[in-house]
Amino acid sequence: MSTYGRLFRVTTYGESHCASVGAIVDGCPPGLELTAADIQTQLSRRRPGQSNLTTPRDEKDLVHLQSGTERGVTLGTPIGLLVKNEDQRPHDYSETDLYPRPSHADYTYLEKYGIKASSGGGRSSARETIGRVAAGAIAEKYLKLAYGIEIVAFVSSVGKIHLPSTVSSASSNEDDDEAQDALSEEFRHLIKTITREEVDKFPTRCPHPETSERMIQRIIRAKDAQDSIGGTVTAVIRNVPSGLGEPVFDKFEAALGHAMLSIPATKGFEIGSGFKGTEVPGSKHNDPFVRRDDGKLGTTTNWSGGVQGGITNGEDIYFRIGFKSPATISQGQATAQYDGTPGELAARGRHDPCVVPRAVPIVEAMAAIVVLDQLLIQNSRKTAASLLPELSGLPPSMVQPKNASAA
Ligand SMILES: Cc1cc2nc3c(=O)[nH]c(=O)nc-3n(C[C@H](O)[C@H](O)[C@H](O)COP(=O)(O)O)c2cc1C
């Protein structure tokens, strides 16, 4: 459906060529200082036409706050967020009356609903993600002010070009366990320190000058060939309290994976050591505990990616999402019309040759929405439990030591 979240609920609306797109955000805590400017920064990072690496569709994507705030403060009531679609060109898509675009959503939407928006991607268009980014900016502001939580995403690969610190020195020798280095010191440093300012110095949003330059050339090569190319986005969430995540079906990583895989064009999700972790023996993959400066337990390594048993452990949460090469390409492609007649489709319209630079703020938004929802759920449980009389007579193995309270 079009709603995500239990207590922080985000409903998005809109299609690629309708009058406006946006969201209703229900469950935002009251008393949060919030203006359109807080939301606009992230929308402007997502908007098309930012560089020659993205679609030329010219949208300003200015947000209009419709409800839920007064005098720049949230009221606790639903917040309406509206962004006008201004640069629609539905006629760019007339050839898709005959042809479903290969690997786009035209065929499956018609199979499902028996009807679909006449032009563009309709509901499956990335225009839909505007509502998510606007809602995510609200969640993020609360998380920053209340908990000091920071969320930063960056591009970690385009095609076969990878940010060096995210590539493991995986060995081809199957008996050589020592050569595995999926979580290098360099990568740990990167996820501890990376900022949005550093990421935004590069049009690719890959924070490494030489790699970014190679990525630019790769994207331009795809564009010049009327083709497209995919990539990955890596993200980190810092300062998340321990105790978030709802076993068993709403484990933290399941909620995060659900949210990330709902972004258009996503094909893969991994958290912590991810698939590389399967190649590392337990003796190296375990994260040993250590006492932190604040007296709580931390871990010396973080292969787990900040989540164990579906519950956050207070360490940095980091994850990676794979985005496919965009489906709409201008070069002719042999395919079939809706009625099965073979033919060639060369799509018109304006397209992203690679979506990952623009996907960065969308990933950050979905991460913020997940964290705030899980935080509100855990806080309501803790508040309810705190009202009960204190228990006594339970064995130590059943209760949390006094100095180690969770979120
Ligand atoms: C930021 C962003 C921009 C996108 N731009 C395009 C585009 O220009 N052309 C295209 O075919 N798909 C684009 N997509 C992906 C499509 O929306 C998506 O592939 C399509 O709806 C089919 O859905 P699926 O890939 O999730 O199966 C974009 C996705 C994102 C996240």
The ligand as an SDF file (V2000), in Angstrom:
LIG
                    3D

 31 33  0  0  0  0  0  0  0  0999 V2000
   16.0050    8.7210   -8.1280 C   0  0  0  0  0  0  0  0  0  0  0  0
   15.4510    7.7510   -9.1170 C   0  0  0  0  0  0  0  0  0  0  0  0
   15.3390    8.1400  -10.4520 C   0  0  0  0  0  0  0  0  0  0  0  0
   14.8450    7.2530  -11.4100 C   0  0  0  0  0  0  0  0  0  0  0  0
   14.8030    7.6460  -12.7110 N   0  0  0  0  0  0  0  0  0  0  0  0
   14.4330    6.7450  -13.6670 C   0  0  0  0  0  0  0  0  0  0  0  0
   14.4560    7.0890  -15.0550 C   0  0  0  0  0  0  0  0  0  0  0  0
   14.8140    8.2000  -15.4330 O   0  0  0  0  0  0  0  0  0  0  0  0
   14.0940    6.1310  -15.9380 N   0  0  0  0  0  0  0  0  0  0  0  0
   13.6990    4.8750  -15.5570 C   0  0  0  0  0  0  0  0  0  0  0  0
   13.3750    4.0480  -16.3910 O   0  0  0  0  0  0  0  0  0  0  0  0
   13.6610    4.5350  -14.2530 N   0  0  0  0  0  0  0  0  0  0  0  0
   14.0110    5.4310  -13.3090 C   0  0  0  0  0  0  0  0  0  0  0  0
   13.9670    5.0630  -11.9880 N   0  0  0  0  0  0  0  0  0  0  0  0
   13.5250    3.7160  -11.6230 C   0  0  0  0  0  0  0  0  0  0  0  0
   12.0760    3.4080  -11.9290 C   0  0  0  0  0  0  0  0  0  0  0  0
   11.2150    4.2290  -11.2050 O   0  0  0  0  0  0  0  0  0  0  0  0
   11.8400    1.9260  -11.6300 C   0  0  0  0  0  0  0  0  0  0  0  0
   12.8670    1.1420  -12.1300 O   0  0  0  0  0  0  0  0  0  0  0  0
   10.5670    1.4280  -12.2650 C   0  0  0  0  0  0  0  0  0  0  0  0
    9.4890    2.0380  -11.6440 O   0  0  0  0  0  0  0  0  0  0  0  0
   10.3940   -0.1010  -12.1520 C   0  0  0  0  0  0  0  0  0  0  0  0
   10.4080   -0.4890  -10.8260 O   0  0  0  0  0  0  0  0  0  0  0  0
   11.4940   -1.4700  -10.2120 P   0  0  0  0  0  0  0  0  0  0  0  0
   12.8060   -1.1250  -10.8520 O   0  0  0  0  0  0  0  0  0  0  0  0
   11.4950   -1.1620   -8.7600 O   0  0  0  0  0  0  0  0  0  0  0  0
   11.0820   -2.8760  -10.5450 O   0  0  0  0  0  0  0  0  0  0  0  0
   14.4440    5.9510  -11.0070 C   0  0  0  0  0  0  0  0  0  0  0  0
   14.5470    5.5710   -9.6810 C   0  0  0  0  0  0  0  0  0  0  0  0
   15.0570    6.4440   -8.7300 C   0  0  0  0  0  0  0  0  0  0  0  0
   15.1900    6.0080   -7.3050 C   0  0  0  0  0  0  0  0  0  0  0  0
  1  2  1  0
  2  3  1  0
  2 30  2  0
  3  4  2  0
  4  5  1  0
  4 28  1  0
  5  6  2  0
  6  7  1  0
  6 13  1  0
  7  8  2  0
  7  9  1  0
  9 10  1  0
 10 11  2  0
 10 12  1  0
 12 13  2  0
 13 14  1  0
 14 15  1  0
 14 28  1  0
 15 16  1  0
 16 17  1  0
 16 18  1  0
 18 19  1  0
 18 20  1  0
 20 21  1  0
 20 22  1  0
 22 23  1  0
 23 24  1  0
 24 25  2  0
 24 26  1  0
 24 27  1  0
 28 29  2  0
 29 30  1  0
 30 31  1  0
M  END
$$$$
